[in-house]
Amino acid sequence: MRTCATCGAENPEGAGFCSNCGSPLGRTCPNCGEAVAEEARFCSNCGNVLEPAEAPVEERKLVTIVFADVTGSTTLGERLDPERLSEVLNTYFAAMREEIEAEGGTVEKFIGDAVMAAFGVPVAHEDDAARALRAALRMRRRLELVNEELAAAHDVRLQIRTGVNTGEVLATPKPKAGDAMVTGDAVNAAARLETSAEPGEIVVSERTARAVRGFRFEEIGALELKGKSEPVNALRLTGDGPRVQER
């Protein structure tokens, strides 16, 4: 599979353009748009001289990661044929993308039935942690509308559980096709917080909760997360209030 660097969608091997957003997959000739090998010096279609492929620029960044996963997807897959299941997930993914991007986040990738988004890369804001939490709440509210549509069209309803974590990552603002935009323990911790959540819950690390104002939380306490040597203090996000200007 080839992963689109623009939207994170998976595409078949050999595909030249992303089936989700239409972006070119891999290196292309700037003159004619023909796909070219990474090491090519000339375009095989028009003979244009190609600039050497630039190595991805990596930098350490403080980001907030949102990880959301559909619960019960295995059972859903047993109920629906592949075409209907694809329609359901595409409807869900499109709606979640809108809510994430409305808060300035970037969809890093879609993995099966999970969504991973980063706030703070490629563009950083002073209130990225707050943006991530607002996006998580928006996603949960938007799912109610999506479920009305899915119930009418497919007789199904989805539930999601969400994890949010803030930390340092190694970021590649302009990754090559198939490469990750962010890597590091902060990403893994967000995924583990998601697995600890109940359907409909948003579980947030203490570091994220301390970085924001104007949100309501319930204490969960220390969680033993797989792969973490020390427990991680977590809270349950229950709501937000009027926007507060971050300092």
C-alpha positions as YAML, in Angstrom:
chain: A
units: angstrom
residues:
- id: 1
  name: MET
  ca: [0.00, 0.00, 0.00]
- id: 2
  name: ARG
  ca: [1.11, 3.58, -0.68]
- id: 3
  name: THR
  ca: [0.29, 6.22, 1.93]
- id: 4
  name: CYS
  ca: [-0.64, 9.69, 0.72]
- id: 5
  name: ALA
  ca: [1.64, 12.27, 2.34]
- id: 6
  name: THR
  ca: [-1.08, 14.92, 2.01]
- id: 7
  name: CYS
  ca: [-4.09, 13.22, 3.62]
- id: 8
  name: GLY
  ca: [-2.75, 9.94, 5.02]
- id: 9
  name: ALA
  ca: [-5.11, 7.74, 2.98]
- id: 10
  name: GLU
  ca: [-3.95, 4.27, 1.93]
- id: 11
  name: ASN
  ca: [-3.72, 3.57, -1.82]
- id: 12
  name: PRO
  ca: [-2.84, 0.45, -3.83]
- id: 13
  name: GLU
  ca: [0.76, -0.16, -4.86]
- id: 14
  name: GLY
  ca: [1.42, 1.39, -8.25]
- id: 15
  name: ALA
  ca: [-1.18, 4.14, -7.85]
- id: 16
  name: GLY
  ca: [-0.03, 7.49, -9.21]
- id: 17
  name: PHE
  ca: [-2.54, 9.70, -7.43]
- id: 18
  name: CYS
  ca: [-4.39, 9.50, -4.12]
- id: 19
  name: SER
  ca: [-7.94, 8.16, -4.46]
- id: 20
  name: ASN
  ca: [-9.04, 10.33, -1.52]
- id: 21
  name: CYS
  ca: [-7.57, 13.78, -2.27]
- id: 22
  name: GLY
  ca: [-6.04, 13.47, -5.75]
- id: 23
  name: SER
  ca: [-2.52, 14.41, -4.67]
- id: 24
  name: PRO
  ca: [0.40, 12.81, -6.54]
- id: 25
  name: LEU
  ca: [1.87, 9.77, -4.84]
- id: 26
  name: GLY
  ca: [5.65, 9.90, -4.87]
- id: 27
  name: ARG
  ca: [7.96, 12.17, -6.87]
- id: 28
  name: THR
  ca: [6.65, 13.78, -10.07]
- id: 29
  name: CYS
  ca: [8.13, 15.89, -12.86]
- id: 30
  name: PRO
  ca: [7.31, 19.58, -12.25]
- id: 31
  name: ASN
  ca: [7.11, 20.15, -16.03]
- id: 32
  name: CYS
  ca: [4.72, 17.40, -17.20]
- id: 33
  name: GLY
  ca: [3.52, 15.72, -13.99]
- id: 34
  name: GLU
  ca: [4.91, 12.30, -14.95]
- id: 35
  name: ALA
  ca: [5.83, 10.01, -12.05]
- id: 36
  name: VAL
  ca: [9.61, 9.69, -11.73]
- id: 37
  name: ALA
  ca: [11.92, 7.61, -9.58]
- id: 38
  name: GLU
  ca: [13.40, 9.23, -6.48]
- id: 39
  name: GLU
  ca: [16.91, 8.94, -7.91]
- id: 40
  name: ALA
  ca: [16.01, 10.11, -11.45]
- id: 41
  name: ARG
  ca: [17.96, 13.06, -12.91]
- id: 42
  name: PHE
  ca: [15.80, 13.49, -16.04]
- id: 43
  name: CYS
  ca: [12.09, 12.96, -16.73]
- id: 44
  name: SER
  ca: [11.59, 9.90, -18.97]
- id: 45
  name: ASN
  ca: [8.48, 11.52, -20.51]
- id: 46
  name: CYS
  ca: [9.61, 15.05, -21.44]
- id: 47
  name: GLY
  ca: [13.35, 15.06, -20.76]
- id: 48
  name: ASN
  ca: [13.10, 17.83, -18.16]
- id: 49
  name: VAL
  ca: [16.12, 18.17, -15.86]
- id: 50
  name: LEU
  ca: [15.06, 17.24, -12.36]
- id: 51
  name: GLU
  ca: [16.27, 18.85, -9.19]
- id: 52
  name: PRO
  ca: [17.83, 16.39, -6.74]
- id: 53
  name: ALA
  ca: [15.26, 14.97, -4.37]
- id: 54
  name: GLU
  ca: [15.51, 16.77, -1.03]
- id: 55
  name: ALA
  ca: [15.96, 14.75, 2.13]
- id: 56
  name: PRO
  ca: [13.11, 15.22, 4.60]
- id: 57
  name: VAL
  ca: [13.84, 17.88, 7.23]
- id: 58
  name: GLU
  ca: [13.32, 16.58, 10.74]
- id: 59
  name: GLU
  ca: [12.97, 18.69, 13.88]
- id: 60
  name: ARG
  ca: [11.88, 18.27, 17.47]
- id: 61
  name: LYS
  ca: [8.50, 19.83, 18.17]
- id: 62
  name: LEU
  ca: [6.00, 19.99, 20.99]
- id: 63
  name: VAL
  ca: [2.70, 18.70, 19.63]
- id: 64
  name: THR
  ca: [-0.64, 17.37, 20.84]
- id: 65
  name: ILE
  ca: [-1.81, 14.09, 19.34]
- id: 66
  name: VAL
  ca: [-5.45, 13.02, 19.02]
- id: 67
  name: PHE
  ca: [-6.11, 9.32, 18.49]
- id: 68
  name: ALA
  ca: [-9.70, 8.18, 17.87]
- id: 69
  name: ASP
  ca: [-10.81, 4.62, 17.16]
- id: 70
  name: VAL
  ca: [-14.16, 3.08, 16.20]
- id: 71
  name: THR
  ca: [-15.23, 0.47, 18.75]
- id: 72
  name: GLY
  ca: [-16.81, -2.78, 17.66]
- id: 73
  name: SER
  ca: [-15.50, -2.49, 14.12]
- id: 74
  name: THR
  ca: [-14.91, -6.25, 13.86]
- id: 75
  name: THR
  ca: [-18.58, -6.93, 14.47]
- id: 76
  name: LEU
  ca: [-19.46, -4.17, 12.03]
- id: 77
  name: GLY
  ca: [-17.28, -5.81, 9.40]
- id: 78
  name: GLU
  ca: [-19.13, -9.09, 9.90]
- id: 79
  name: ARG
  ca: [-22.50, -7.39, 9.37]
- id: 80
  name: LEU
  ca: [-21.67, -5.36, 6.26]
- id: 81
  name: ASP
  ca: [-20.21, -6.38, 2.93]
- id: 82
  name: PRO
  ca: [-16.89, -4.66, 2.03]
- id: 83
  name: GLU
  ca: [-18.51, -2.03, -0.20]
- id: 84
  name: ARG
  ca: [-21.02, -0.91, 2.43]
- id: 85
  name: LEU
  ca: [-18.36, -0.97, 5.16]
- id: 86
  name: SER
  ca: [-16.16, 1.25, 2.98]
- id: 87
  name: GLU
  ca: [-19.05, 3.71, 2.52]
- id: 88
  name: VAL
  ca: [-19.63, 3.82, 6.27]
- id: 89
  name: LEU
  ca: [-15.97, 4.43, 7.13]
- id: 90
  name: ASN
  ca: [-15.49, 6.99, 4.34]
- id: 91
  name: THR
  ca: [-18.48, 8.96, 5.64]
- id: 92
  name: TYR
  ca: [-17.02, 8.81, 9.15]
- id: 93
  name: PHE
  ca: [-13.48, 9.75, 8.08]
- id: 94
  name: ALA
  ca: [-14.65, 12.71, 5.98]
- id: 95
  name: ALA
  ca: [-16.65, 14.12, 8.90]
- id: 96
  name: MET
  ca: [-13.80, 13.66, 11.40]
- id: 97
  name: ARG
  ca: [-11.34, 15.31, 9.02]
- id: 98
  name: GLU
  ca: [-13.59, 18.39, 8.79]
- id: 99
  name: GLU
  ca: [-13.74, 18.77, 12.57]
- id: 100
  name: ILE
  ca: [-9.98, 18.28, 12.99]
- id: 101
  name: GLU
  ca: [-9.06, 20.75, 10.26]
- id: 102
  name: ALA
  ca: [-11.61, 23.28, 11.56]
- id: 103
  name: GLU
  ca: [-9.42, 23.56, 14.68]
- id: 104
  name: GLY
  ca: [-6.17, 23.80, 12.73]
- id: 105
  name: GLY
  ca: [-5.10, 20.18, 13.13]
- id: 106
  name: THR
  ca: [-3.54, 17.91, 10.52]
- id: 107
  name: VAL
  ca: [-4.78, 14.38, 9.87]
- id: 108
  name: GLU
  ca: [-1.57, 12.37, 10.07]
- id: 109
  name: LYS
  ca: [-3.13, 9.13, 8.92]
- id: 110
  name: PHE
  ca: [-6.14, 6.85, 8.84]
- id: 111
  name: ILE
  ca: [-5.22, 3.40, 10.16]
- id: 112
  name: GLY
  ca: [-7.95, 0.85, 9.57]
- id: 113
  name: ASP
  ca: [-10.84, 2.46, 11.46]
- id: 114
  name: ALA
  ca: [-8.68, 4.83, 13.54]
- id: 115
  name: VAL
  ca: [-7.86, 8.50, 13.03]
- id: 116
  name: MET
  ca: [-4.60, 10.08, 14.15]
- id: 117
  name: ALA
  ca: [-4.24, 13.86, 14.08]
- id: 118
  name: ALA
  ca: [-1.44, 16.21, 15.10]
- id: 119
  name: PHE
  ca: [-1.77, 19.75, 16.43]
- id: 120
  name: GLY
  ca: [1.43, 21.77, 16.24]
- id: 121
  name: VAL
  ca: [2.84, 20.49, 12.95]
- id: 122
  name: PRO
  ca: [3.37, 21.63, 10.24]
- id: 123
  name: VAL
  ca: [1.97, 24.89, 11.71]
- id: 124
  name: ALA
  ca: [2.32, 25.57, 15.43]
- id: 125
  name: HIS
  ca: [-0.10, 27.66, 17.49]
- id: 126
  name: GLU
  ca: [0.14, 28.87, 21.08]
- id: 127
  name: ASP
  ca: [-3.04, 26.97, 21.93]
- id: 128
  name: ASP
  ca: [-2.48, 23.66, 20.13]
- id: 129
  name: ALA
  ca: [-3.45, 21.61, 23.20]
- id: 130
  name: ALA
  ca: [-6.75, 23.50, 23.50]
- id: 131
  name: ARG
  ca: [-7.36, 23.13, 19.76]
- id: 132
  name: ALA
  ca: [-6.86, 19.38, 20.07]
- id: 133
  name: LEU
  ca: [-9.35, 19.10, 22.93]
- id: 134
  name: ARG
  ca: [-11.92, 21.21, 21.10]
- id: 135
  name: ALA
  ca: [-11.44, 18.99, 18.04]
- id: 136
  name: ALA
  ca: [-12.00, 15.85, 20.14]
- id: 137
  name: LEU
  ca: [-15.24, 17.30, 21.50]
- id: 138
  name: ARG
  ca: [-16.32, 18.40, 18.02]
- id: 139
  name: MET
  ca: [-15.65, 14.91, 16.70]
- id: 140
  name: ARG
  ca: [-17.82, 13.39, 19.39]
- id: 141
  name: ARG
  ca: [-20.66, 15.81, 18.70]
- id: 142
  name: ARG
  ca: [-20.34, 15.43, 14.93]
- id: 143
  name: LEU
  ca: [-20.58, 11.66, 15.30]
- id: 144
  name: GLU
  ca: [-24.15, 12.08, 16.53]
- id: 145
  name: LEU
  ca: [-25.07, 13.65, 13.18]
- id: 146
  name: VAL
  ca: [-23.07, 11.08, 11.25]
- id: 147
  name: ASN
  ca: [-24.91, 8.30, 13.07]
- id: 148
  name: GLU
  ca: [-28.27, 9.70, 12.00]
- id: 149
  name: GLU
  ca: [-27.09, 9.49, 8.40]
- id: 150
  name: LEU
  ca: [-25.60, 6.02, 8.81]
- id: 151
  name: ALA
  ca: [-28.67, 4.68, 10.60]
- id: 152
  name: ALA
  ca: [-30.90, 5.78, 7.75]
- id: 153
  name: ALA
  ca: [-28.61, 4.50, 4.99]
- id: 154
  name: HIS
  ca: [-27.03, 1.40, 6.53]
- id: 155
  name: ASP
  ca: [-28.84, 0.69, 9.81]
- id: 156
  name: VAL
  ca: [-25.61, 1.11, 11.80]
- id: 157
  name: ARG
  ca: [-24.32, 3.47, 14.48]
- id: 158
  name: LEU
  ca: [-20.70, 4.08, 15.40]
- id: 159
  name: GLN
  ca: [-19.03, 4.69, 18.75]
- id: 160
  name: ILE
  ca: [-15.54, 6.08, 19.20]
- id: 161
  name: ARG
  ca: [-13.08, 6.29, 22.04]
- id: 162
  name: THR
  ca: [-10.40, 8.96, 22.03]
- id: 163
  name: GLY
  ca: [-6.99, 9.57, 23.57]
- id: 164
  name: VAL
  ca: [-5.17, 12.92, 23.67]
- id: 165
  name: ASN
  ca: [-1.55, 13.47, 24.68]
- id: 166
  name: THR
  ca: [1.01, 16.29, 24.53]
- id: 167
  name: GLY
  ca: [4.74, 15.77, 24.20]
- id: 168
  name: GLU
  ca: [7.87, 16.17, 22.14]
- id: 169
  name: VAL
  ca: [8.11, 14.32, 18.82]
- id: 170
  name: LEU
  ca: [10.44, 14.14, 15.87]
- id: 171
  name: ALA
  ca: [8.46, 15.95, 13.19]
- id: 172
  name: THR
  ca: [8.81, 15.95, 9.42]
- id: 173
  name: PRO
  ca: [6.61, 18.84, 8.20]
- id: 174
  name: LYS
  ca: [6.91, 17.70, 4.56]
- id: 175
  name: PRO
  ca: [7.28, 13.91, 4.71]
- id: 176
  name: LYS
  ca: [7.95, 11.77, 1.65]
- id: 177
  name: ALA
  ca: [5.14, 9.48, 0.53]
- id: 178
  name: GLY
  ca: [4.65, 6.69, 3.04]
- id: 179
  name: ASP
  ca: [6.69, 8.39, 5.80]
- id: 180
  name: ALA
  ca: [5.22, 9.47, 9.12]
- id: 181
  name: MET
  ca: [4.83, 13.17, 9.91]
- id: 182
  name: VAL
  ca: [5.44, 12.68, 13.64]
- id: 183
  name: THR
  ca: [7.14, 9.90, 15.57]
- id: 184
  name: GLY
  ca: [7.95, 9.44, 19.23]
- id: 185
  name: ASP
  ca: [6.69, 8.26, 22.59]
- id: 186
  name: ALA
  ca: [4.05, 11.02, 22.71]
- id: 187
  name: VAL
  ca: [2.31, 9.37, 19.76]
- id: 188
  name: ASN
  ca: [2.39, 5.93, 21.38]
- id: 189
  name: ALA
  ca: [1.05, 7.34, 24.65]
- id: 190
  name: ALA
  ca: [-1.93, 8.93, 22.86]
- id: 191
  name: ALA
  ca: [-2.76, 5.59, 21.27]
- id: 192
  name: ARG
  ca: [-2.53, 3.83, 24.66]
- id: 193
  name: LEU
  ca: [-4.76, 6.45, 26.29]
- id: 194
  name: GLU
  ca: [-7.32, 5.78, 23.54]
- id: 195
  name: THR
  ca: [-7.36, 2.06, 24.30]
- id: 196
  name: SER
  ca: [-7.99, 2.82, 27.98]
- id: 197
  name: ALA
  ca: [-11.08, 4.91, 27.19]
- id: 198
  name: GLU
  ca: [-14.62, 3.57, 27.22]
- id: 199
  name: PRO
  ca: [-16.82, 4.08, 24.14]
- id: 200
  name: GLY
  ca: [-17.73, 7.77, 23.94]
- id: 201
  name: GLU
  ca: [-14.97, 8.83, 26.35]
- id: 202
  name: ILE
  ca: [-12.06, 11.21, 25.73]
- id: 203
  name: VAL
  ca: [-9.09, 10.35, 27.96]
- id: 204
  name: VAL
  ca: [-6.47, 13.09, 28.27]
- id: 205
  name: SER
  ca: [-2.96, 13.05, 29.73]
- id: 206
  name: GLU
  ca: [-2.30, 15.29, 32.70]
- id: 207
  name: ARG
  ca: [0.26, 17.25, 30.69]
- id: 208
  name: THR
  ca: [-2.38, 18.17, 28.11]
- id: 209
  name: ALA
  ca: [-4.95, 19.08, 30.78]
- id: 210
  name: ARG
  ca: [-2.46, 21.37, 32.54]
- id: 211
  name: ALA
  ca: [-1.74, 23.21, 29.28]
- id: 212
  name: VAL
  ca: [-5.32, 24.44, 28.77]
- id: 213
  name: ARG
  ca: [-7.99, 26.53, 30.47]
- id: 214
  name: GLY
  ca: [-11.76, 26.56, 30.12]
- id: 215
  name: PHE
  ca: [-12.31, 22.78, 29.93]
- id: 216
  name: ARG
  ca: [-14.02, 20.42, 32.37]
- id: 217
  name: PHE
  ca: [-12.35, 17.20, 33.47]
- id: 218
  name: GLU
  ca: [-12.93, 14.25, 35.78]
- id: 219
  name: GLU
  ca: [-9.97, 12.67, 37.53]
- id: 220
  name: ILE
  ca: [-9.08, 9.15, 36.47]
- id: 221
  name: GLY
  ca: [-5.74, 8.78, 38.23]
- id: 222
  name: ALA
  ca: [-2.63, 6.86, 37.27]
- id: 223
  name: LEU
  ca: [-2.99, 4.44, 34.37]
- id: 224
  name: GLU
  ca: [-0.67, 1.54, 33.61]
- id: 225
  name: LEU
  ca: [-0.16, 1.89, 29.87]
- id: 226
  name: LYS
  ca: [1.42, -0.82, 27.75]
- id: 227
  name: GLY
  ca: [5.01, 0.05, 26.89]
- id: 228
  name: LYS
  ca: [5.29, 2.71, 29.61]
- id: 229
  name: SER
  ca: [7.59, 2.01, 32.56]
- id: 230
  name: GLU
  ca: [5.81, 4.53, 34.78]
- id: 231
  name: PRO
  ca: [2.06, 5.11, 35.28]
- id: 232
  name: VAL
  ca: [0.55, 8.03, 33.35]
- id: 233
  name: ASN
  ca: [-1.83, 10.39, 35.15]
- id: 234
  name: ALA
  ca: [-4.97, 10.89, 33.11]
- id: 235
  name: LEU
  ca: [-8.27, 12.75, 33.17]
- id: 236
  name: ARG
  ca: [-11.59, 12.33, 31.41]
- id: 237
  name: LEU
  ca: [-12.62, 15.32, 29.26]
- id: 238
  name: THR
  ca: [-16.29, 16.07, 29.90]
- id: 239
  name: GLY
  ca: [-16.84, 19.44, 28.20]
- id: 240
  name: ASP
  ca: [-15.68, 22.96, 27.50]
- id: 241
  name: GLY
  ca: [-16.80, 26.49, 28.13]
- id: 242
  name: PRO
  ca: [-16.27, 29.84, 26.39]
- id: 243
  name: ARG
  ca: [-12.95, 30.09, 24.57]
- id: 244
  name: VAL
  ca: [-10.15, 31.43, 26.76]
- id: 245
  name: GLN
  ca: [-7.20, 33.28, 25.25]
- id: 246
  name: GLU
  ca: [-4.11, 31.17, 25.88]
- id: 247
  name: ARG
  ca: [-1.00, 32.86, 27.21]
...
